[in-house]
């Protein structure tokens, strides 16, 4: 994911664009995997718990806006 985000930031973003974000949806989260997959990365990475159903579009948009506003 970091590879794609860095590529997009350097090659695809235009002036005034926000930094790209990546969302990975998985059935479970293993602390060991998260620790080594994200270690040493300087990008902001958020790891959260799995939900059985995706939130509705409005809730998802609000959460993304909240994250971007806190940046």
VENPEGI-V15318 format. One line per field, one symbol per residue. ss: DSSP state (H for helix, E for strand, - for the rest). A space follows every 10 residues. Layout:
ss->???
This chain:
ss->-HHHHHHHHH HH-------- ---------- HHHHHHHH-- ---------- ------HHHH HHHHHHHHH- -
